[in-house]
């Protein structure tokens, strides 16, 4: 598994192909925008009926990262549940699975714009979290540096072997990292979207997720 290593505010970080961020020195795994229960919310609002398997798929990927890295701390960067009903309707088996992943670890839920607020699932619920030289929040603050955020679900498109491929991606510059959405059915914003170009500095890179974590220029 090829990862991408980089430094932000003197913290040595690793972008994983799964879309998670790993900080080995702190034993910290960070993920963003799990959006548990999104298919259910879309169905309730009369939208397209999607196969209701996204919770299990997201939990399985998260479990693989946890078993591989054995983190002491896990930070979820907001929009972990698509709404309050998404938490209330969570299948008992998935609820148990998530509870087992939380057990014995320092688990931090960052508040997002979709999140229903503190839910009875364990862990600590905060608006932002500072860990050493880094601050973790849901939405990037253009006036801050050394921050890790999510919210935008960035994705980029590359040409490979004559085909155009779109992938979720990390966005990285000298001040911040924006994580891709970790959950299923999340969609995303292309890297040429004005809000992302305004947030990220020139010469920013995009690190594609998938089988390997592959770095390309954000703007090309």
FIDOMI-165532 format. One record per residue (C-alpha): residue in three letters; x, y, z; residue number from 1. Coordinates in steps of 0.02 Angstrom, whole numbers. Each point is the difference from the previous one (the first is absolute). Example, Ala and Ser with C-alpha at 12.3 -4.5 7.8 and 13.67 -1.06 7.14 Angstrom:
BEGIN
TITOR   zado       px       py       pz   vexfi
TITOR    ALA      615     -225      390       1
TITOR    SER       69      172      -33       2
//
This chain:
BEGIN
TITOR   zado       px       py       pz   vexfi
TITOR    UNK        0        0        0       1
TITOR    UNK       80      162      -57       2
TITOR    UNK      -30      150      112       3
TITOR    UNK       49      183      -13       4
TITOR    UNK      104       78      138       5
TITOR    UNK       16      187       31       6
TITOR    UNK       31      128      137       7
TITOR    UNK     -122      132       66       8
TITOR    UNK       53      115      143       9
TITOR    UNK      142     -121       42      10
TITOR    UNK     -122     -145       14      11
TITOR    UNK       46     -151     -108      12
TITOR    UNK     -162      -60      -78      13
TITOR    UNK      -51     -139     -118      14
TITOR    UNK     -144        4     -125      15
TITOR    UNK      -69     -177      -15      16
TITOR    UNK      -80      -70     -158      17
TITOR    UNK     -163      -25       96      18
TITOR    UNK      -21      188       27      19
TITOR    UNK       56       -3      183      20
TITOR    UNK      142      106       69      21
TITOR    UNK      128      -85      114      22
TITOR    UNK      112       90      125      23
TITOR    UNK      117     -136       61      24
TITOR    UNK       89      102      134      25
TITOR    UNK     -166       28       90      26
TITOR    UNK      -80     -166      -46      27
TITOR    UNK     -142      102      -76      28
TITOR    UNK     -115      -48     -143      29
TITOR    UNK     -112      134      -76      30
TITOR    UNK     -147      -22     -118      31
TITOR    UNK     -131      121      -66      32
TITOR    UNK     -179        1      -60      33
TITOR    UNK      -54     -177       39      34
TITOR    UNK     -181       49      -37      35
TITOR    UNK      -73     -155       81      36
TITOR    UNK     -181      -23      -56      37
TITOR    UNK        4      106     -156      38
TITOR    UNK     -101     -123     -104      39
TITOR    UNK     -136        3      132      40
TITOR    UNK       -9      190        3      41
TITOR    UNK      -11        8     -190      42
TITOR    UNK     -141     -128        2      43
TITOR    UNK      -95       95      136      44
TITOR    UNK        6      157     -108      45
TITOR    UNK      -68      -93     -151      46
TITOR    UNK      164       -9      -93      47
TITOR    UNK       83     -141      -95      48
TITOR    UNK       -5     -167       92      49
TITOR    UNK      179      -55       31      50
TITOR    UNK       56     -171       67      51
TITOR    UNK        4       23      190      52
TITOR    UNK      173      -76       22      53
TITOR    UNK      106      157       21      54
TITOR    UNK       14      -16      189      55
TITOR    UNK       72     -176      -10      56
TITOR    UNK      119       47     -141      57
TITOR    UNK       63      152       94      58
TITOR    UNK       18      -96      163      59
TITOR    UNK       96     -139      -87      60
TITOR    UNK      124      122      -74      61
TITOR    UNK       19       89      167      62
TITOR    UNK       27     -166       88      63
TITOR    UNK      138      -46     -124      64
TITOR    UNK       90      164       34      65
TITOR    UNK      -18      -24      188      66
TITOR    UNK       65     -179       -5      67
TITOR    UNK      146       52     -110      68
TITOR    UNK       53      155       99      69
TITOR    UNK      -64      -40      176      70
TITOR    UNK      -33      184       43      71
TITOR    UNK      -19       62      177      72
TITOR    UNK     -100      151      -59      73
TITOR    UNK     -129       14     -139      74
TITOR    UNK      -68      168      -58      75
TITOR    UNK     -155       11     -110      76
TITOR    UNK       -2      171      -83      77
TITOR    UNK     -188       29       -3      78
TITOR    UNK     -151      -54     -101      79
TITOR    UNK       20     -173       75      80
TITOR    UNK     -189      -27       -4      81
TITOR    UNK     -104       70     -141      82
TITOR    UNK     -132       61      124      83
TITOR    UNK      -76      -49      168      84
TITOR    UNK     -116     -127      -79      85
TITOR    UNK      152      -83      -81      86
TITOR    UNK       66      -36      174      87
TITOR    UNK     -169      -54       67      88
TITOR    UNK      -30     -116     -148      89
TITOR    UNK      173      -79        3      90
TITOR    UNK      -13     -189       -9      91
TITOR    UNK       35      -85      167      92
TITOR    UNK      142     -101      -77      93
TITOR    UNK       84      158      -69      94
TITOR    UNK      -27       90      166      95
TITOR    UNK       85     -144       91      96
TITOR    UNK      141       -1     -129      97
TITOR    UNK       33      186       24      98
TITOR    UNK       -8      -18      190      99
TITOR    UNK      132     -137       -7     100
TITOR    UNK      114      110     -105     101
TITOR    UNK      -17      142      126     102
TITOR    UNK       33     -111      152     103
TITOR    UNK      169       25       82     104
TITOR    UNK       49      149     -108     105
TITOR    UNK       -2      188       18     106
TITOR    UNK     -136       42     -126     107
TITOR    UNK      -36      181      -46     108
TITOR    UNK     -153       55     -100     109
TITOR    UNK       21      172      -80     110
TITOR    UNK     -164       90      -31     111
TITOR    UNK      -50       19     -183     112
TITOR    UNK     -140       89      -90     113
TITOR    UNK      -97     -164      -20     114
TITOR    UNK       33      -68      173     115
TITOR    UNK     -149       -8      119     116
TITOR    UNK      107       44      151     117
TITOR    UNK       58     -120      136     118
TITOR    UNK      -73     -173      -21     119
TITOR    UNK        1     -148      119     120
TITOR    UNK      143      -94      -82     121
TITOR    UNK      152       37      108     122
TITOR    UNK      147      112      -31     123
TITOR    UNK       19      188       25     124
TITOR    UNK      -96      131     -101     125
TITOR    UNK       88      166      -33     126
TITOR    UNK       -5      144     -125     127
TITOR    UNK      188       -3      -31     128
TITOR    UNK      146      -97       70     129
TITOR    UNK      181       52       21     130
TITOR    UNK      132     -136        4     131
TITOR    UNK      181       60       13     132
TITOR    UNK       35      119     -146     133
TITOR    UNK     -161      -44      -94     134
TITOR    UNK     -182       51       15     135
TITOR    UNK     -141     -110      -62     136
TITOR    UNK     -164       76      -59     137
TITOR    UNK     -140      -40     -122     138
TITOR    UNK       14      149     -119     139
TITOR    UNK      165       82      -45     140
TITOR    UNK       33      175       67     141
TITOR    UNK       97       99     -132     142
TITOR    UNK       81      106      137     143
TITOR    UNK       73     -149       94     144
TITOR    UNK      147     -114      -31     145
TITOR    UNK       50     -173       60     146
TITOR    UNK     -179      -59      -19     147
TITOR    UNK      -80     -163      -52     148
TITOR    UNK     -178       11      -66     149
TITOR    UNK     -129      -84     -112     150
TITOR    UNK     -174       55      -56     151
TITOR    UNK       35       30     -186     152
TITOR    UNK       22     -182      -54     153
TITOR    UNK      137       49     -125     154
TITOR    UNK       26     -105     -156     155
TITOR    UNK      108       19     -153     156
TITOR    UNK       12      -72     -175     157
TITOR    UNK      155      -74      -82     158
TITOR    UNK       35      -82     -166     159
TITOR    UNK       71     -175        9     160
TITOR    UNK       28     -116     -148     161
TITOR    UNK     -115      102     -109     162
TITOR    UNK     -140        5      129     163
TITOR    UNK      -62      142      109     164
TITOR    UNK      -15      -56      182     165
TITOR    UNK      -83       98      141     166
TITOR    UNK       55      -40      178     167
TITOR    UNK      -27       74      174     168
TITOR    UNK      159       85       58     169
TITOR    UNK       92       87      140     170
TITOR    UNK       47      182      -32     171
TITOR    UNK      165       52       78     172
TITOR    UNK       97      163       10     173
TITOR    UNK      115       80      129     174
TITOR    UNK     -143       57      110     175
TITOR    UNK     -134     -134       -5     176
TITOR    UNK      -64     -169      -51     177
TITOR    UNK     -177      -30      -61     178
TITOR    UNK      -50     -182       13     179
TITOR    UNK     -108      -94     -125     180
TITOR    UNK     -167      -68       56     181
TITOR    UNK       24     -172       78     182
TITOR    UNK     -181      -55      -15     183
TITOR    UNK      -93      -74     -148     184
TITOR    UNK     -124       98     -108     185
TITOR    UNK       83      164       44     186
TITOR    UNK       35       81     -170     187
TITOR    UNK      122      145        5     188
TITOR    UNK       70      162      -67     189
TITOR    UNK      127        2     -141     190
TITOR    UNK      167       81       38     191
TITOR    UNK      -34      136     -128     192
TITOR    UNK     -151       61      101     193
TITOR    UNK       29      184       48     194
TITOR    UNK      -22      -27      188     195
TITOR    UNK      138     -131        1     196
TITOR    UNK      116      101     -109     197
TITOR    UNK      -23      149      117     198
TITOR    UNK       37     -105      154     199
TITOR    UNK      154      -89      -65     200
TITOR    UNK      166       83      -40     201
TITOR    UNK       83       -7     -171     202
TITOR    UNK       99     -160      -28     203
TITOR    UNK     -119      -98      111     204
TITOR    UNK       -8     -185      -31     205
TITOR    UNK     -143     -123      -10     206
TITOR    UNK       29     -176       65     207
TITOR    UNK     -117     -122      -83     208
TITOR    UNK      -77     -142       99     209
TITOR    UNK      -27     -176      -65     210
TITOR    UNK      122     -144      -10     211
TITOR    UNK      144      121       32     212
TITOR    UNK       15      177       65     213
TITOR    UNK       63       91     -154     214
TITOR    UNK       52      184        1     215
TITOR    UNK      -36      115     -147     216
TITOR    UNK       -6      190      -17     217
TITOR    UNK     -166       67       62     218
TITOR    UNK      -14      123     -145     219
TITOR    UNK       53      -63     -170     220
//
